[in-house]
């Protein structure tokens, strides 16, 4: 499937390949709030799910659903004049291993107001959802072909810059920093090897170990380059967290590489050591 998408990319333009929609499962937990503050949030879960899933984030006829999970934990409510301001934790993750955790989300919400994609005045709820939707989709596109997610990362950065100038700048400087770590030139080699990584795992699952090995060489080279240039890069840590078991499988028996992985990704060193022979 991924090989087919790569071939399509060589034939069509970016716009004709990259249509994607989200297929998100959303859970909103507001049990931390007093009972009398929970009523306003009863429909928020459904509204977020409809907002994320009922929109063509990248327009085109070649549509690919991106499955993801969203967890929202509402922590506090502050009433200011005519607004209800909520503070929440947010976690979004996709099947391909994109994962983002945000613990400083601040937004206003009234149950009588719909969530819509019409853009005008900055909305700390919908713009925040847009930001992470584009991050998830950009990471997904990067798995199909070389740096294919770049235009969506640029959209996410534009949203973040608008947020910094809004009345709700809380947390956005950290989000910009995280985005810059993903897209920085020093971490570019990690993004560049994502298509090779998924192709290698596909071939390995098909029993084509020798063919998978050719892609695995590129994968290790990209990981090593990123780990040496920016060992504390959060996106590198996220990649390891999502794929350490697959990396151990991919480099099974390659003692030198597995040994280096125990250094680059010390949190999962035992998994790598189990594959050393």
VOTI-558806 format. One line per field, with one value per residue (C-alpha): residue number from 1; residue in three letters; x, y, z. Coordinates in Angstrom, 1 decimal. Example, Ala and Ser with C-alpha at 12.3 -4.5 7.8 and 13.67 -1.06 7.14 Angstrom:
BEGIN
nr <- (1,2)
rest <- (ALA,SER)
u <- (12.3,13.7)
v <- (-4.5,-1.1)
w <- (7.8,7.1)
end
This chain:
BEGIN
nr <- (1,2,3,4,5,6,7,8,9,10,11,12,13,14,15,16,17,18,19,20,21,22,23,24,25,26,27,28,29,30,31,32,33,34,35,36,37,38,39,40,41,42,43,44,45,46,47,48,49,50,51,52,53,54,55,56,57,58,59,60,61,62,63,64,65,66,67,68,69,70,71,72,73,74,75,76,77,78,79,80,81,82,83,84,85,86,87,88,89,90,91,92,93,94,95,96,97,98,99,100,101,102,103,104,105,106,107,108,109,110,111,112,113,114,115,116,117,118,119,120,121,122,123,124,125,126,127,128,129,130,131,132,133,134,135,136,137,138,139,140,141,142,143,144,145,146,147,148,149,150,151,152,153,154,155,156,157,158,159,160,161,162,163,164,165,166,167,168,169,170,171,172,173,174,175,176,177,178,179,180,181,182,183,184,185,186,187,188,189,190,191,192,193,194,195,196,197,198,199,200,201,202,203,204,205,206,207,208,209,210,211,212,213,214,215,216,217,218,219,220,221,222,223,224,225,226,227,228,229,230,231,232,233,234,235,236,237,238,239,240,241,242,243,244,245,246,247,248,249,250,251,252,253,254,255,256,257,258,259,260,261,262,263,264,265,266,267,268,269,270,271,272,273,274,275,276,277)
rest <- (UNK,UNK,UNK,UNK,UNK,UNK,UNK,UNK,UNK,UNK,UNK,UNK,UNK,UNK,UNK,UNK,UNK,UNK,UNK,UNK,UNK,UNK,UNK,UNK,UNK,UNK,UNK,UNK,UNK,UNK,UNK,UNK,UNK,UNK,UNK,UNK,UNK,UNK,UNK,UNK,UNK,UNK,UNK,UNK,UNK,UNK,UNK,UNK,UNK,UNK,UNK,UNK,UNK,UNK,UNK,UNK,UNK,UNK,UNK,UNK,UNK,UNK,UNK,UNK,UNK,UNK,UNK,UNK,UNK,UNK,UNK,UNK,UNK,UNK,UNK,UNK,UNK,UNK,UNK,UNK,UNK,UNK,UNK,UNK,UNK,UNK,UNK,UNK,UNK,UNK,UNK,UNK,UNK,UNK,UNK,UNK,UNK,UNK,UNK,UNK,UNK,UNK,UNK,UNK,UNK,UNK,UNK,UNK,UNK,UNK,UNK,UNK,UNK,UNK,UNK,UNK,UNK,UNK,UNK,UNK,UNK,UNK,UNK,UNK,UNK,UNK,UNK,UNK,UNK,UNK,UNK,UNK,UNK,UNK,UNK,UNK,UNK,UNK,UNK,UNK,UNK,UNK,UNK,UNK,UNK,UNK,UNK,UNK,UNK,UNK,UNK,UNK,UNK,UNK,UNK,UNK,UNK,UNK,UNK,UNK,UNK,UNK,UNK,UNK,UNK,UNK,UNK,UNK,UNK,UNK,UNK,UNK,UNK,UNK,UNK,UNK,UNK,UNK,UNK,UNK,UNK,UNK,UNK,UNK,UNK,UNK,UNK,UNK,UNK,UNK,UNK,UNK,UNK,UNK,UNK,UNK,UNK,UNK,UNK,UNK,UNK,UNK,UNK,UNK,UNK,UNK,UNK,UNK,UNK,UNK,UNK,UNK,UNK,UNK,UNK,UNK,UNK,UNK,UNK,UNK,UNK,UNK,UNK,UNK,UNK,UNK,UNK,UNK,UNK,UNK,UNK,UNK,UNK,UNK,UNK,UNK,UNK,UNK,UNK,UNK,UNK,UNK,UNK,UNK,UNK,UNK,UNK,UNK,UNK,UNK,UNK,UNK,UNK,UNK,UNK,UNK,UNK,UNK,UNK,UNK,UNK,UNK,UNK,UNK,UNK,UNK,UNK,UNK,UNK,UNK,UNK,UNK,UNK,UNK,UNK,UNK,UNK)
u <- (0.0,2.7,4.7,1.6,1.3,4.9,4.4,1.4,3.4,5.9,3.1,0.8,1.5,1.5,-2.1,-3.3,-1.8,-2.2,-5.9,-6.5,-9.3,-9.1,-10.9,-10.6,-11.9,-12.4,-12.7,-13.4,-13.0,-14.5,-15.0,-12.4,-14.9,-17.7,-21.0,-22.6,-19.9,-20.1,-23.4,-21.9,-19.4,-21.8,-21.7,-18.1,-16.8,-19.2,-18.6,-14.8,-15.2,-17.5,-15.2,-12.1,-13.8,-16.2,-13.7,-11.4,-8.1,-6.3,-8.5,-8.4,-9.9,-7.2,-8.5,-6.7,-8.3,-5.8,-6.9,-6.1,-7.1,-7.8,-7.9,-9.0,-8.8,-10.6,-8.9,-10.3,-12.9,-12.5,-15.3,-14.3,-17.0,-19.2,-16.7,-16.0,-12.3,-11.2,-7.8,-7.1,-4.6,-4.6,-3.2,-3.4,-1.8,-2.1,-1.6,1.6,3.2,2.6,2.0,1.6,0.9,-0.1,-0.7,-1.4,-4.5,-6.6,-9.9,-13.3,-16.5,-20.2,-22.4,-24.8,-22.0,-21.1,-17.5,-16.9,-14.1,-14.9,-11.9,-12.0,-11.3,-8.9,-10.7,-8.5,-10.5,-10.8,-7.4,-5.8,-7.6,-6.5,-2.9,-2.7,-4.7,-2.1,0.8,-0.7,-1.4,2.0,3.7,1.5,2.4,6.1,5.7,4.6,7.3,10.2,9.2,5.7,4.3,6.2,3.2,1.1,3.8,3.9,0.1,0.6,3.3,1.0,-1.7,0.8,2.0,-1.6,-2.1,0.9,-0.8,-4.2,-5.7,-4.8,-1.0,-0.6,1.4,2.0,5.7,6.3,4.2,6.3,9.5,8.3,7.3,10.7,12.4,10.4,11.2,14.7,17.5,19.3,16.3,15.6,17.4,14.8,11.9,13.7,13.9,10.3,9.2,12.2,11.3,7.7,8.8,11.4,8.8,6.3,9.0,10.0,6.4,6.3,9.3,11.6,14.4,17.2,15.1,14.1,17.8,18.4,15.9,17.1,20.5,19.0,16.9,19.8,21.9,19.1,18.6,22.3,22.7,19.8,20.9,24.4,23.2,20.4,20.3,17.6,15.2,11.7,10.6,13.4,12.3,8.7,9.9,11.7,8.7,6.4,8.7,11.4,10.0,9.9,13.5,14.6,13.0,14.4,18.0,17.7,21.1,23.0,24.9,26.8,23.6,21.6,24.4,24.3,20.5,20.9,22.9,20.6,17.4,18.5,14.9,14.3,17.8,16.5,14.4,17.4,19.6,17.2,18.0,21.8,23.2)
v <- (0.0,2.5,1.5,2.2,5.6,6.4,5.5,7.7,10.6,10.3,10.6,13.2,16.5,17.0,18.3,15.2,12.7,14.2,14.3,13.0,12.9,12.0,9.1,10.1,8.4,11.1,10.8,13.9,13.4,16.3,14.4,16.5,19.4,19.8,18.3,21.6,22.6,19.4,20.1,22.6,19.9,17.0,17.4,18.5,15.0,14.5,18.0,17.5,14.1,15.6,18.6,16.4,13.7,15.7,17.8,17.2,18.6,18.2,18.4,15.8,12.7,10.4,10.1,8.2,7.9,8.5,6.7,8.4,8.6,11.9,12.2,15.4,15.8,19.0,20.1,23.5,26.0,29.8,32.2,35.6,38.2,36.4,33.6,30.1,29.4,25.8,24.4,20.9,18.2,16.9,13.7,12.8,9.7,8.0,4.4,5.3,6.5,10.2,11.3,14.6,15.4,18.9,19.8,23.6,23.9,26.9,27.5,29.1,27.0,27.4,24.4,26.5,27.5,25.1,24.2,25.1,25.5,29.1,31.2,34.7,35.7,33.4,30.6,28.9,25.7,25.1,26.6,24.3,21.3,22.4,22.7,19.2,17.8,19.2,17.9,14.4,14.6,16.1,13.2,10.7,12.3,12.1,8.3,8.1,10.1,12.4,15.4,15.3,16.7,20.0,22.2,21.0,21.8,25.3,25.6,24.5,27.1,29.8,28.8,28.9,32.4,33.6,32.1,34.0,37.3,36.3,36.7,33.1,32.7,30.3,27.2,28.3,29.2,25.6,24.3,26.4,25.1,21.5,22.1,23.7,20.6,18.5,20.6,21.8,21.1,19.1,16.7,16.6,13.2,11.6,12.8,11.8,8.1,7.7,6.3,3.9,2.8,1.9,0.2,-1.8,-3.0,-3.9,-6.0,-7.6,-8.6,-10.1,-12.2,-10.3,-9.8,-9.0,-6.3,-4.9,-4.7,-2.2,0.2,-0.6,0.7,4.1,4.1,3.6,6.2,8.8,7.9,8.0,11.4,12.9,11.4,12.8,16.3,16.7,13.8,15.5,16.2,15.5,14.2,11.7,10.6,10.3,8.2,5.8,5.6,4.7,2.3,0.9,-2.7,-2.5,-1.1,-4.0,-6.4,-4.6,-4.8,-8.2,-9.8,-6.6,-6.3,-3.1,-1.2,-2.5,-1.5,2.0,2.1,1.3,4.6,6.7,5.4,4.3,4.1,1.0,-0.5,-3.8,-4.4,-3.8,-6.0,-8.9,-9.0,-9.0,-12.4)
w <- (0.0,0.9,-2.1,-4.3,-2.7,-3.4,-7.1,-7.2,-5.8,-8.7,-11.2,-9.6,-7.8,-4.1,-4.2,-6.1,-3.7,-0.3,0.4,3.9,6.5,10.1,11.7,15.3,18.4,21.1,24.8,27.0,30.8,32.9,36.1,37.8,37.8,40.4,39.3,38.8,36.2,34.1,32.2,29.8,28.6,28.0,24.2,23.8,23.1,20.2,18.9,18.8,17.1,14.4,14.0,13.4,11.3,9.2,7.4,4.4,5.8,2.5,-0.5,-3.3,-4.7,-3.3,0.2,3.0,6.5,9.3,12.4,15.7,19.3,21.2,25.0,26.7,30.4,31.7,34.8,35.9,35.0,35.5,34.9,33.6,32.8,30.3,29.4,30.7,30.4,30.7,31.2,30.0,29.1,25.6,24.0,20.3,18.7,15.4,14.3,12.4,15.7,15.7,19.3,21.0,24.6,25.7,29.3,29.0,26.8,27.7,25.8,26.0,25.4,25.5,24.7,22.6,20.2,17.3,16.4,12.8,10.3,9.3,10.1,11.4,14.9,16.7,18.6,21.2,20.9,17.2,16.3,18.8,17.3,13.8,14.9,16.2,13.2,10.8,12.9,12.8,9.1,8.3,10.1,8.2,4.9,5.7,5.9,2.3,0.5,1.2,3.4,2.0,5.2,4.9,3.7,6.6,9.1,7.6,8.1,11.8,12.3,10.9,13.4,16.2,15.2,15.1,18.6,20.0,19.1,20.5,23.9,24.6,24.1,27.0,25.9,22.3,22.7,23.8,20.9,18.4,20.0,19.6,15.9,15.2,16.7,14.2,11.2,12.0,9.6,12.4,12.7,8.9,8.5,10.8,8.7,5.5,6.6,7.6,4.2,4.3,7.8,7.0,3.7,5.6,8.1,5.3,3.6,6.8,7.5,4.0,4.8,2.4,4.9,2.4,0.7,4.0,4.9,2.1,3.6,7.1,6.3,5.4,8.5,10.8,9.1,9.6,13.2,13.9,12.2,14.2,17.5,17.1,15.9,18.4,21.0,23.1,20.3,21.5,18.1,18.1,21.6,20.3,17.3,19.6,22.0,19.1,17.3,19.6,19.3,15.5,15.5,17.6,15.2,12.2,13.5,15.1,15.3,14.2,17.4,16.7,15.6,18.5,20.9,19.5,19.9,23.6,23.8,21.6,23.2,26.7,28.0,25.9,26.1,27.4,24.3,22.1,24.2,23.8,20.1,20.5,19.6)
end
